[in-house]
Amino acid sequence: MKRRSQPPPQPKTAPPGRRPAKPRSFGATGPRPDHSAGKPPAPAETVWGIHPLNALLRHRPEQVTALYVAPGRQDQRVRELLALAESHRITIHLDAPLPLAEPDAVPHQGVVARIKVLQPLTLAELLPRLAAAPAPPLVLALDSIQDPHNLGAIVRSAAAFGVSALIMPKDRSAPLTGTVMKASAGTLPLVEICQVTNLAAALDQLKQHGFWIYGAGGDAPQSLYDTTFSGPICLVVGNEQKGIRPLVRRHCDHLIAIPLAAGVESLNVAVATGIILATINQQQHRSLGRGSPSWRSLRPSARARAKAVMLTVITIPVRTRAWRTGSGAPPAGS
């Protein structure tokens, strides 16, 4: 039976005599606010910077409610933003105070936008979109990524290497603040965001829909470069210090690691994620470039024959999964 993600909690009204709580951060609930450089975060519904605003106005203009431009900013890049905002009939405030608590503490580049709160997808909403993908989908699951700059860098790599969606737990994750949007270089609107209550249960549902789950960890027994990726894939990366939690780790089909030179113990989680996604993306492009038939066009009998050949070569057991019609993709090679 499928589990559905619970809706985000509704904001509570402050008791008499107390100040109301600050608004939520950009697009998400999270375990803690983002205190960049030890200073309070900007108001919740704000995004700043040339690239993030350009991406929003091009790909999610319905999210933007107003654009603010600081005095003296009338260069070509700002004029492009103004033209985009005007084309979507967005309110523009020229030479107006920027809606930031501490403008000097934020690299706003003279432009700030107020936006509607981005509503992440539930897993029940995401699965049909993945099933309708024209090629085997690639999903990235983030287990307790709590640094907003790492999260933004991961989002940027995900957008660059064709990730269909990011799945994040509602708790123990960095909120999607303007800092994340800035660190992603404006690529956050390019990737679907899905929030779940229980990440382990979400991985189980992905398995039922034909996905193979690969967990990334420095102590994993299998090298990234000895792994063959095919079919619907979900890559799981873990916390900056502790890695993937044991419960989530047990729900992975394969655990992979990036071989490192002697004397180097680990990589930053955002860097490691980018390397693994690039490797998966390369294999997927090579597979499509060889003129092989579409993954979806293979009949169940043809898929079974292809899997039998693969089993003969790699001689490791395979668990069959259903993906739309027919059996799932073969596991990693060794």
Order of alpha helices (4+ residues) and beta strands (2+ residues): beta-alpha-beta-alpha-beta-beta-alpha-beta-alpha-beta-alpha-beta-alpha-beta-beta-beta-alpha-beta-alpha-alpha
